[in-house]
Amino acid sequence: MGWVLGDQDRAERLLALTGLTPESLRERLGDPALMGAVLDFLCAHERDLVAAAEALDVPPQVLANARERLVS
C-alpha cells in the first residue's frame, strides 16, 4: 500500500479507478478487501506490478498470488 501511495500520480489513479477517497482509504487500511483492490490495481498495470515487486524484492507472481488468495 505504501508503495502505491508513495507516488502522487499513481495514488490518484488508484483512487480514481477504485472510487475510494483518502478518508475511506484510511478507514479501511486493515480491510483484506481493500488490500485485494490494491493488488487488483497493481495486477491490472503490469509496469506498476513489476515496479512494486522490485521495490519489495519479490517476484511479481508473489503479488499476483496474494491477490488471488484475497479475492477468492
Secondary structure, 3 states (H helix, E strand, C coil): CHHHHCCHHHHHHHHHHHCCCHHHHHHCCCCHHHHHHHHHHHHCCHHHHHHHHHHHCCCHHHHHHHHHHHHC
